[in-house]
Amino acid sequence: MREYDEAIEFFTRALCFTLIEDSQIGNGRRWGVVAPAGATGARLLLGRAANPQQQASVGNQGGGRVFLFLRTDNISDSYAHMQAQGVMFTEEPRTEASGRVVVFLDLYGNKWDLVQAVCRLRTAKTPACLRESVRLNTELSRSGFCCTGSATRCGRFNRRGCQQLLAEA
């Protein structure tokens, strides 16, 4: 990243992350940590580019590909909130086999997927399918990458509901 304050502002305002820590560590450096609201897993350490080589890589950490995923319970609400906050999207939300997805750019141009995963219940005759859907949804929820935006549930339905369904399958 280029500057601490602008990155913290982007993640907390546009993506609804929580600022976990912002400490001075000397020589003009800070220890800035953000995480999706309510997350207990993954966090992002915000580190300012310190030399020309690092500065040249800002905005291209994924080599032009999506490399981070942000989970939401309601892609429509999160998409609207993020658009209102000036987040740039490369497409309209689309439906995939695993759920709804849309690619957005962070403050520096890195590509992320905003994902609303689905928990599919086809029939009682497909417990393997159910188990896989539940496993994927649970992994996404546990990763902590869920955006509250205006959808404040932050994966609680999938975590609680799908785990209960898995136990019953």
Secondary structure, 3 states (H helix, E strand, C coil): CCCHHHHHHHHHHHCCEEEEEEEEEECCEEEEEEEECCCCCCCEEECCCCCHHHHHHCCCCCCCCCCEEEECCCHHHHHHHHHHCCCEECCCCEEECCEEEEEEECCCCCEEEEEEECCCCCCCCCHHHHHHHHHHHHHHHHCCCECCCCCCCCCHHHHHHHHHHHHHC
